[in-house]
Amino acid sequence: SKQIIISELIKQVGAVMPENSVLSDIEISKVEGGIDLTADARDQNTATQVQVNLADPNNKLFDKVDIVSVNCDSTTNPEYPCKVILRALFTKNNPFSFTNQNNKDKQ
């Protein structure tokens, strides 16, 4: 079920989020194998650390994670004023990717 895949993905992403950050949005891109993530952070350093943590090859989540933007504005969210938008490409053997799940079913 796709719901189980998404719930497991959220758990794994949440586990690698740095302290003082929260995952605020996940969006499956129309580009196959990609995902857009939005996180809120208490400062700009933490916002960029989100990218570093997600891109860590030891996590086996993503091959590549790019920062699309980082914006800090304390008037919109005083607790987490920085918003970082990222675009990530799943690793080829990522168990949460829909394409890998389909390939497992065919084996």
C-alpha positions as a LaTeX table, in Angstrom:
\begin{tabular}{lrrr}
\hline
Residue & $x$ (\AA) & $y$ (\AA) & $z$ (\AA) \\
\hline
Ser1 & 0.00 & 0.00 & 0.00 \\
Lys2 & 1.24 & 3.48 & $-0.82$ \\
Gln3 & 0.12 & 4.69 & 2.61 \\
Ile4 & 2.51 & 2.33 & 4.33 \\
Ile5 & 5.35 & 3.44 & 2.07 \\
Ile6 & 4.69 & 7.10 & 2.83 \\
Ser7 & 4.35 & 6.48 & 6.56 \\
Glu8 & 7.66 & 4.62 & 6.64 \\
Leu9 & 9.33 & 7.33 & 4.57 \\
Ile10 & 8.10 & 10.00 & 6.99 \\
Lys11 & 9.52 & 8.02 & 9.91 \\
Gln12 & 12.92 & 7.70 & 8.24 \\
Val13 & 13.09 & 11.35 & 7.20 \\
Gly14 & 11.98 & 12.42 & 10.68 \\
Ala15 & 14.71 & 10.32 & 12.25 \\
Val16 & 17.46 & 12.21 & 10.40 \\
Met17 & 16.10 & 15.73 & 10.91 \\
Pro18 & 18.52 & 17.83 & 12.98 \\
Glu19 & 17.57 & 19.24 & 16.37 \\
Asn20 & 15.65 & 22.54 & 16.12 \\
Ser21 & 13.98 & 21.59 & 12.83 \\
Val22 & 10.64 & 20.09 & 11.84 \\
Leu23 & 9.44 & 18.50 & 8.64 \\
Ser24 & 6.48 & 20.54 & 7.45 \\
Asp25 & 5.65 & 19.12 & 4.00 \\
Ile26 & 6.41 & 16.22 & 1.67 \\
Glu27 & 5.32 & 16.24 & $-1.94$ \\
Ile28 & 5.93 & 13.49 & $-4.46$ \\
Ser29 & 7.18 & 15.17 & $-7.61$ \\
Lys30 & 5.88 & 14.35 & $-11.04$ \\
Val31 & 9.48 & 13.57 & $-11.93$ \\
Glu32 & 9.86 & 9.85 & $-11.29$ \\
Gly33 & 11.98 & 9.04 & $-8.27$ \\
Gly34 & 11.93 & 12.54 & $-6.80$ \\
Ile35 & 10.38 & 14.20 & $-3.80$ \\
Asp36 & 10.04 & 17.77 & $-2.55$ \\
Leu37 & 10.49 & 18.38 & 1.16 \\
Thr38 & 9.85 & 21.48 & 3.23 \\
Ala39 & 11.27 & 21.91 & 6.72 \\
Asp40 & 11.05 & 24.68 & 9.28 \\
Ala41 & 14.10 & 25.53 & 11.37 \\
Arg42 & 15.05 & 27.83 & 14.21 \\
Asp43 & 18.00 & 29.37 & 12.29 \\
Gln44 & 19.70 & 29.35 & 8.91 \\
Asn45 & 22.47 & 26.96 & 10.01 \\
Thr46 & 19.90 & 24.39 & 11.09 \\
Ala47 & 18.01 & 24.88 & 7.83 \\
Thr48 & 21.09 & 23.99 & 5.80 \\
Gln49 & 21.90 & 21.11 & 8.18 \\
Val50 & 18.60 & 19.52 & 7.11 \\
Gln51 & 20.06 & 19.16 & 3.60 \\
Val52 & 23.33 & 17.71 & 4.93 \\
Asn53 & 21.51 & 15.13 & 7.06 \\
Leu54 & 19.14 & 14.06 & 4.28 \\
Ala55 & 21.98 & 13.76 & 1.76 \\
Asp56 & 24.12 & 11.58 & 4.05 \\
Pro57 & 24.67 & 8.31 & 2.12 \\
Asn58 & 24.57 & 6.33 & 5.38 \\
Asn59 & 20.83 & 7.07 & 5.60 \\
Lys60 & 20.22 & 5.24 & 2.29 \\
Leu61 & 17.29 & 7.58 & 1.59 \\
Phe62 & 18.44 & 9.86 & $-1.21$ \\
Asp63 & 21.19 & 9.94 & $-3.85$ \\
Lys64 & 21.01 & 13.71 & $-4.12$ \\
Val65 & 19.38 & 16.48 & $-2.08$ \\
Asp66 & 19.41 & 20.06 & $-3.36$ \\
Ile67 & 18.34 & 23.17 & $-1.50$ \\
Val68 & 15.79 & 25.02 & $-3.61$ \\
Ser69 & 15.51 & 27.93 & $-1.17$ \\
Val70 & 16.03 & 29.04 & 2.41 \\
Asn71 & 13.99 & 31.95 & 3.72 \\
Cys72 & 13.99 & 33.28 & 7.27 \\
Asp73 & 11.14 & 35.49 & 8.45 \\
Ser74 & 10.27 & 35.62 & 12.15 \\
Thr75 & 6.92 & 37.32 & 11.47 \\
Thr76 & 5.41 & 34.20 & 9.86 \\
Asn77 & 6.57 & 31.63 & 12.42 \\
Pro78 & 8.43 & 33.01 & 15.46 \\
Glu79 & 9.36 & 29.54 & 16.81 \\
Tyr80 & 10.76 & 28.25 & 13.48 \\
Pro81 & 11.42 & 31.37 & 11.37 \\
Cys82 & 13.44 & 29.65 & 8.61 \\
Lys83 & 11.82 & 27.59 & 5.87 \\
Val84 & 13.97 & 25.38 & 3.67 \\
Ile85 & 12.63 & 23.80 & 0.50 \\
Leu86 & 14.55 & 20.81 & $-0.83$ \\
Arg87 & 14.34 & 18.55 & $-3.85$ \\
Ala88 & 15.59 & 15.00 & $-3.33$ \\
Leu89 & 16.19 & 12.03 & $-5.59$ \\
Phe90 & 15.64 & 8.61 & $-4.04$ \\
Thr91 & 18.49 & 6.15 & $-3.96$ \\
Lys92 & 18.03 & 3.42 & $-6.54$ \\
Asn93 & 17.51 & 0.75 & $-3.87$ \\
Asn94 & 15.36 & 2.88 & $-1.59$ \\
Pro95 & 12.62 & 0.68 & $-0.12$ \\
Phe96 & 10.17 & 3.62 & 0.00 \\
Ser97 & 10.25 & 4.35 & $-3.73$ \\
Phe98 & 7.12 & 3.32 & $-5.62$ \\
Thr99 & 9.17 & 2.04 & $-8.56$ \\
Asn100 & 11.21 & $-0.26$ & $-6.32$ \\
Gln101 & 8.06 & $-1.61$ & $-4.72$ \\
Asn102 & 6.70 & $-2.47$ & $-8.18$ \\
Asn103 & 9.96 & $-4.20$ & $-9.10$ \\
Lys104 & 9.83 & $-6.27$ & $-5.89$ \\
Asp105 & 6.31 & $-7.41$ & $-6.78$ \\
Lys106 & 7.52 & $-8.65$ & $-10.19$ \\
Gln107 & 10.33 & $-10.76$ & $-8.74$ \\
\hline
\end{tabular}
